[in-house]
Amino acid sequence: MRRLKNDPDLYFDYRDVKTLQRYVDIYGRIEPVAKTGLSAKQQRQLAVAVKRARHIALMPFVASA
């Protein structure tokens, strides 16, 4: 994945499911900071966006088996 730590204008939108899916593994879990390369603030924003997308059914909570 691309390292985005140096991009201060990065914003995760919960409606942009395609971007959010890049940071979710095949089991439906959010990837850790070590793998995504995001800063702590960006990782928190990502987590909130993924959770919002899941809540309004844009993304699944778990991967379908």
MMTF fields as JSON, N, C-alpha, C and O atoms, coordinates in Angstrom:
{
  "mmtfVersion": "1.0.0",
  "mmtfProducer": "UNKNOWN",
  "numBonds": 259,
  "numAtoms": 260,
  "numGroups": 65,
  "numChains": 1,
  "numModels": 1,
  "chainsPerModel": [1],
  "groupsPerChain": [65],
  "chainIdList": ["A"],
  "bondAtomList": [4, 2, 8, 6, 12, 10, 16, 14, 20, 18, 24, 22, 28, 26, 32, 30, 36, 34, 40, 38, 44, 42, 48, 46, 52, 50, 56, 54, 60, 58, 64, 62, 68, 66, 72, 70, 76, 74, 80, 78, 84, 82, 88, 86, 92, 90, 96, 94, 100, 98, 104, 102, 108, 106, 112, 110, 116, 114, 120, 118, 124, 122, 128, 126, 132, 130, 136, 134, 140, 138, 144, 142, 148, 146, 152, 150, 156, 154, 160, 158, 164, 162, 168, 166, 172, 170, 176, 174, 180, 178, 184, 182, 188, 186, 192, 190, 196, 194, 200, 198, 204, 202, 208, 206, 212, 210, 216, 214, 220, 218, 224, 222, 228, 226, 232, 230, 236, 234, 240, 238, 244, 242, 248, 246, 252, 250, 256, 254],
  "bondOrderList": [1, 1, 1, 1, 1, 1, 1, 1, 1, 1, 1, 1, 1, 1, 1, 1, 1, 1, 1, 1, 1, 1, 1, 1, 1, 1, 1, 1, 1, 1, 1, 1, 1, 1, 1, 1, 1, 1, 1, 1, 1, 1, 1, 1, 1, 1, 1, 1, 1, 1, 1, 1, 1, 1, 1, 1, 1, 1, 1, 1, 1, 1, 1, 1],
  "groupList": [{"groupName": "MET", "atomNameList": ["N", "CA", "C", "O"], "elementList": ["N", "C", "C", "O"], "formalChargeList": [0, 0, 0, 0], "bondAtomList": [1, 0, 2, 1, 3, 2], "bondOrderList": [1, 1, 2], "singleLetterCode": "M", "chemCompType": "L-PEPTIDE LINKING"}, {"groupName": "ARG", "atomNameList": ["N", "CA", "C", "O"], "elementList": ["N", "C", "C", "O"], "formalChargeList": [0, 0, 0, 0], "bondAtomList": [1, 0, 2, 1, 3, 2], "bondOrderList": [1, 1, 2], "singleLetterCode": "R", "chemCompType": "L-PEPTIDE LINKING"}, {"groupName": "LEU", "atomNameList": ["N", "CA", "C", "O"], "elementList": ["N", "C", "C", "O"], "formalChargeList": [0, 0, 0, 0], "bondAtomList": [1, 0, 2, 1, 3, 2], "bondOrderList": [1, 1, 2], "singleLetterCode": "L", "chemCompType": "L-PEPTIDE LINKING"}, {"groupName": "LYS", "atomNameList": ["N", "CA", "C", "O"], "elementList": ["N", "C", "C", "O"], "formalChargeList": [0, 0, 0, 0], "bondAtomList": [1, 0, 2, 1, 3, 2], "bondOrderList": [1, 1, 2], "singleLetterCode": "K", "chemCompType": "L-PEPTIDE LINKING"}, {"groupName": "ASN", "atomNameList": ["N", "CA", "C", "O"], "elementList": ["N", "C", "C", "O"], "formalChargeList": [0, 0, 0, 0], "bondAtomList": [1, 0, 2, 1, 3, 2], "bondOrderList": [1, 1, 2], "singleLetterCode": "N", "chemCompType": "L-PEPTIDE LINKING"}, {"groupName": "ASP", "atomNameList": ["N", "CA", "C", "O"], "elementList": ["N", "C", "C", "O"], "formalChargeList": [0, 0, 0, 0], "bondAtomList": [1, 0, 2, 1, 3, 2], "bondOrderList": [1, 1, 2], "singleLetterCode": "D", "chemCompType": "L-PEPTIDE LINKING"}, {"groupName": "PRO", "atomNameList": ["N", "CA", "C", "O"], "elementList": ["N", "C", "C", "O"], "formalChargeList": [0, 0, 0, 0], "bondAtomList": [1, 0, 2, 1, 3, 2], "bondOrderList": [1, 1, 2], "singleLetterCode": "P", "chemCompType": "L-PEPTIDE LINKING"}, {"groupName": "TYR", "atomNameList": ["N", "CA", "C", "O"], "elementList": ["N", "C", "C", "O"], "formalChargeList": [0, 0, 0, 0], "bondAtomList": [1, 0, 2, 1, 3, 2], "bondOrderList": [1, 1, 2], "singleLetterCode": "Y", "chemCompType": "L-PEPTIDE LINKING"}, {"groupName": "PHE", "atomNameList": ["N", "CA", "C", "O"], "elementList": ["N", "C", "C", "O"], "formalChargeList": [0, 0, 0, 0], "bondAtomList": [1, 0, 2, 1, 3, 2], "bondOrderList": [1, 1, 2], "singleLetterCode": "F", "chemCompType": "L-PEPTIDE LINKING"}, {"groupName": "VAL", "atomNameList": ["N", "CA", "C", "O"], "elementList": ["N", "C", "C", "O"], "formalChargeList": [0, 0, 0, 0], "bondAtomList": [1, 0, 2, 1, 3, 2], "bondOrderList": [1, 1, 2], "singleLetterCode": "V", "chemCompType": "L-PEPTIDE LINKING"}, {"groupName": "THR", "atomNameList": ["N", "CA", "C", "O"], "elementList": ["N", "C", "C", "O"], "formalChargeList": [0, 0, 0, 0], "bondAtomList": [1, 0, 2, 1, 3, 2], "bondOrderList": [1, 1, 2], "singleLetterCode": "T", "chemCompType": "L-PEPTIDE LINKING"}, {"groupName": "GLN", "atomNameList": ["N", "CA", "C", "O"], "elementList": ["N", "C", "C", "O"], "formalChargeList": [0, 0, 0, 0], "bondAtomList": [1, 0, 2, 1, 3, 2], "bondOrderList": [1, 1, 2], "singleLetterCode": "Q", "chemCompType": "L-PEPTIDE LINKING"}, {"groupName": "ILE", "atomNameList": ["N", "CA", "C", "O"], "elementList": ["N", "C", "C", "O"], "formalChargeList": [0, 0, 0, 0], "bondAtomList": [1, 0, 2, 1, 3, 2], "bondOrderList": [1, 1, 2], "singleLetterCode": "I", "chemCompType": "L-PEPTIDE LINKING"}, {"groupName": "GLY", "atomNameList": ["N", "CA", "C", "O"], "elementList": ["N", "C", "C", "O"], "formalChargeList": [0, 0, 0, 0], "bondAtomList": [1, 0, 2, 1, 3, 2], "bondOrderList": [1, 1, 2], "singleLetterCode": "G", "chemCompType": "PEPTIDE LINKING"}, {"groupName": "GLU", "atomNameList": ["N", "CA", "C", "O"], "elementList": ["N", "C", "C", "O"], "formalChargeList": [0, 0, 0, 0], "bondAtomList": [1, 0, 2, 1, 3, 2], "bondOrderList": [1, 1, 2], "singleLetterCode": "E", "chemCompType": "L-PEPTIDE LINKING"}, {"groupName": "ALA", "atomNameList": ["N", "CA", "C", "O"], "elementList": ["N", "C", "C", "O"], "formalChargeList": [0, 0, 0, 0], "bondAtomList": [1, 0, 2, 1, 3, 2], "bondOrderList": [1, 1, 2], "singleLetterCode": "A", "chemCompType": "L-PEPTIDE LINKING"}, {"groupName": "SER", "atomNameList": ["N", "CA", "C", "O"], "elementList": ["N", "C", "C", "O"], "formalChargeList": [0, 0, 0, 0], "bondAtomList": [1, 0, 2, 1, 3, 2], "bondOrderList": [1, 1, 2], "singleLetterCode": "S", "chemCompType": "L-PEPTIDE LINKING"}, {"groupName": "HIS", "atomNameList": ["N", "CA", "C", "O"], "elementList": ["N", "C", "C", "O"], "formalChargeList": [0, 0, 0, 0], "bondAtomList": [1, 0, 2, 1, 3, 2], "bondOrderList": [1, 1, 2], "singleLetterCode": "H", "chemCompType": "L-PEPTIDE LINKING"}],
  "groupTypeList": [0, 1, 1, 2, 3, 4, 5, 6, 5, 2, 7, 8, 5, 7, 1, 5, 9, 3, 10, 2, 11, 1, 7, 9, 5, 12, 7, 13, 1, 12, 14, 6, 9, 15, 3, 10, 13, 2, 16, 15, 3, 11, 11, 1, 11, 2, 15, 9, 15, 9, 3, 1, 15, 1, 17, 12, 15, 2, 0, 6, 8, 9, 15, 16, 15],
  "groupIdList": [1, 2, 3, 4, 5, 6, 7, 8, 9, 10, 11, 12, 13, 14, 15, 16, 17, 18, 19, 20, 21, 22, 23, 24, 25, 26, 27, 28, 29, 30, 31, 32, 33, 34, 35, 36, 37, 38, 39, 40, 41, 42, 43, 44, 45, 46, 47, 48, 49, 50, 51, 52, 53, 54, 55, 56, 57, 58, 59, 60, 61, 62, 63, 64, 65],
  "secStructList": [7, 7, 7, 7, 6, 6, 7, 6, 6, 7, 7, 7, 7, 6, 6, 7, 2, 2, 2, 2, 2, 6, 6, 5, 7, 6, 6, 1, 7, 5, 7, 7, 2, 2, 2, 2, 7, 7, 7, 2, 2, 2, 2, 2, 2, 2, 2, 2, 2, 2, 2, 2, 2, 2, 2, 6, 6, 1, 1, 7, 1, 1, 7, 7, 7],
  "xCoordList": [0.826, 0.0, 0.869, 2.048, 0.259, 0.948, 1.072, 0.145, 2.198, 2.38, 1.766, 2.153, 0.818, 0.106, 0.349, -0.366, 1.339, 1.582, 1.93, 1.624, 2.557, 2.986, 1.906, 2.144, 0.735, -0.356, -1.308, -2.186, -1.159, -1.995, -3.452, -4.321, -3.725, -5.075, -5.883, -6.964, -5.372, -6.065, -7.338, -7.315, -8.456, -9.737, -10.449, -10.561, -10.935, -11.664, -13.159, -13.68, -13.836, -15.274, -15.955, -15.592, -16.932, -17.601, -18.387, -18.717, -18.697, -19.435, -18.53, -19.01, -17.219, -16.247, -15.791, -14.701, -16.628, -16.402, -15.191, -14.485, -14.94, -13.81, -12.481, -11.602, -12.339, -11.126, -11.034, -9.959, -12.144, -12.143, -11.801, -11.159, -12.22, -11.959, -10.473, -10.039, -9.693, -8.241, -7.61, -6.546, -8.256, -7.714, -8.4, -8.203, -9.199, -9.885, -9.409, -9.348, -9.067, -8.556, -9.699, -10.867, -9.346, -10.342, -11.334, -12.394, -10.991, -11.892, -12.786, -13.63, -12.598, -13.433, -12.847, -13.52, -11.605, -10.974, -10.178, -9.63, -10.122, -9.344, -7.864, -7.457, -7.068, -5.64, -4.937, -5.357, -3.87, -3.143, -2.278, -2.021, -1.84, -1.027, 0.254, 0.705, 0.842, 2.099, 1.936, 2.878, 0.77, 0.539, 0.033, 0.396, -0.792, -1.357, -0.387, -0.403, 0.461, 1.414, 0.795, 1.375, -0.369, -1.049, -0.568, -0.014, -0.786, -0.493, -1.606, -2.621, -1.425, -2.423, -3.749, -4.819, -3.671, -4.882, -5.612, -6.835, -4.864, -5.466, -6.07, -7.119, -5.42, -5.938, -7.252, -8.163, -7.36, -8.616, -9.722, -10.855, -9.396, -10.392, -10.839, -12.018, -9.913, -10.239, -11.189, -12.178, -10.899, -11.742, -13.161, -14.127, -13.292, -14.619, -15.366, -16.556, -14.677, -15.318, -15.775, -16.873, -14.948, -15.314, -16.513, -17.435, -16.508, -17.615, -18.918, -19.986, -18.833, -20.037, -20.553, -21.759, -19.648, -20.05, -20.691, -21.65, -20.17, -20.767, -22.155, -23.079, -22.288, -23.554, -24.699, -25.836, -24.411, -25.474, -25.463, -26.037, -24.804, -24.822, -24.174, -24.593, -23.166, -22.385, -21.264, -20.793, -20.844, -19.812, -20.31, -21.087, -19.866, -20.272, -19.455, -18.324, -20.041, -19.312, -18.275, -17.174, -18.619, -17.691, -17.704, -18.658, -16.624, -16.553, -17.49, -17.661, -18.079, -18.953, -18.103, -17.121, -18.485, -17.676, -18.306, -17.758],
  "yCoordList": [-1.185, 0.0, 1.246, 1.217, 2.308, 3.576, 4.167, 4.066, 4.774, 5.438, 6.829, 7.631, 7.111, 8.383, 9.253, 10.233, 8.919, 9.643, 11.109, 11.971, 11.391, 12.755, 13.598, 14.765, 13.039, 13.763, 14.306, 13.575, 15.578, 16.116, 16.354, 16.477, 16.419, 16.705, 15.439, 15.505, 14.297, 13.043, 13.002, 13.287, 12.646, 12.561, 11.315, 11.08, 10.512, 9.307, 9.589, 9.995, 9.368, 9.566, 8.209, 7.276, 8.095, 6.812, 6.371, 5.191, 7.274, 6.918, 6.384, 5.799, 6.581, 6.107, 4.697, 4.508, 3.726, 2.35, 1.743, 0.934, 2.11, 1.542, 1.881, 1.026, 3.101, 3.498, 2.789, 2.33, 2.699, 2.062, 0.58, 0.037, -0.074, -1.502, -1.801, -2.926, -0.818, -1.009, -1.223, -1.834, -0.726, -0.794, -1.853, -1.883, -2.719, -3.795, -5.118, -5.277, -6.083, -7.358, -8.275, -7.889, -9.481, -10.391, -10.892, -11.414, -10.733, -11.155, -10.018, -10.221, -8.825, -7.69, -6.839, -5.941, -7.1, -6.333, -5.166, -5.264, -4.079, -2.911, -3.252, -3.781, -2.949, -3.252, -2.408, -1.281, -2.937, -2.182, -1.078, -1.047, -0.182, 0.963, 0.507, 1.137, -0.569, -1.055, -1.429, -1.296, -1.885, -2.28, -1.115, -1.011, -0.248, 0.844, 1.998, 2.683, 2.22, 3.323, 4.667, 5.697, 4.687, 5.933, 6.467, 5.729, 7.76, 8.312, 7.9, 7.352, 8.157, 7.771, 8.494, 7.895, 9.764, 10.541, 10.006, 9.865, 9.711, 9.172, 7.793, 7.47, 6.973, 5.648, 5.749, 4.953, 6.707, 6.917, 7.363, 6.893, 8.279, 8.732, 7.575, 7.471, 6.714, 5.539, 4.627, 4.155, 4.376, 3.496, 4.046, 3.29, 5.342, 5.962, 5.838, 5.521, 6.084, 6.001, 4.578, 4.382, 3.588, 2.185, 1.802, 1.142, 2.208, 1.876, 2.537, 1.932, 3.763, 4.427, 3.729, 3.536, 3.353, 2.657, 1.313, 0.906, 0.627, -0.642, -0.424, -1.194, 0.623, 0.876, 1.165, 0.768, 1.846, 2.14, 1.159, 1.427, 0.023, -1.121, -0.851, -1.416, 0.001, 0.172, -0.864, -1.219, -1.342, -2.37, -3.459, -3.183, -4.693, -5.773, -5.716, -5.23, -6.215, -6.293, -7.408, -7.259, -8.519, -9.638, -10.063, -9.81, -10.714, -11.2, -12.396, -13.203, -12.504, -13.652, -14.88, -14.81, -15.992, -17.2, -18.146, -19.216],
  "zCoordList": [0.0, 0.0, 0.0, 0.352, -0.396, -0.456, 0.944, 1.748, 1.231, 2.52, 2.433, 1.583, 3.306, 3.237, 4.453, 4.661, 5.257, 6.493, 6.238, 7.062, 5.117, 4.822, 4.166, 3.855, 3.95, 3.305, 4.366, 4.825, 4.771, 5.85, 5.436, 6.299, 4.146, 3.676, 3.411, 2.826, 3.834, 3.615, 4.444, 5.641, 3.804, 4.493, 4.023, 2.82, 4.957, 4.622, 4.693, 5.731, 3.579, 3.522, 3.624, 2.907, 4.505, 4.71, 3.488, 3.374, 2.576, 1.362, 0.262, -0.709, 0.408, -0.579, -0.206, 0.332, -0.496, -0.077, -0.759, -0.156, -1.985, -2.724, -2.032, -1.928, -1.571, -0.855, 0.491, 0.878, 1.202, 2.514, 2.423, 3.323, 1.354, 1.209, 1.038, 1.287, 0.621, 0.521, 1.884, 1.986, 2.938, 4.289, 5.144, 6.359, 4.535, 5.246, 4.66, 3.441, 5.546, 5.05, 4.595, 4.626, 4.178, 3.611, 4.653, 4.307, 5.933, 7.004, 7.497, 8.369, 6.937, 7.315, 8.42, 8.927, 8.808, 9.874, 9.29, 8.192, 10.024, 9.599, 9.767, 10.801, 8.75, 8.782, 9.852, 10.113, 10.477, 11.5, 10.902, 9.699, 11.766, 11.341, 10.662, 9.705, 11.14, 10.572, 9.101, 8.321, 8.726, 7.342, 6.48, 5.308, 7.049, 6.264, 6.097, 5.074, 7.096, 7.015, 7.304, 6.962, 7.926, 8.255, 9.595, 10.409, 9.814, 11.132, 12.09, 11.661, 13.367, 14.373, 14.117, 14.226, 13.782, 13.518, 12.289, 12.301, 11.232, 10.01, 10.264, 9.707, 11.098, 11.406, 12.18, 11.95, 13.086, 13.816, 12.872, 12.975, 11.944, 10.963, 10.08, 9.743, 9.705, 8.906, 9.669, 9.109, 10.937, 11.75, 11.867, 11.767, 12.077, 12.186, 10.861, 10.848, 9.75, 8.435, 8.126, 7.604, 8.44, 8.194, 9.057, 8.577, 10.312, 11.21, 10.756, 10.848, 10.271, 9.756, 8.506, 8.352, 7.62, 6.398, 6.725, 6.069, 7.729, 8.147, 8.742, 8.485, 9.532, 10.224, 9.258, 9.511, 8.16, 7.19, 6.019, 4.964, 6.222, 5.297, 3.945, 2.935, 3.916, 2.696, 2.628, 1.548, 3.807, 3.905, 4.847, 5.762, 4.627, 5.539, 6.84, 6.85, 7.927, 9.199, 9.139, 9.667, 8.502, 8.337, 6.884, 6.148, 6.488, 5.11, 4.924, 5.837, 3.766, 3.488, 3.199, 2.459, 3.781, 3.611, 2.617, 2.351]
}
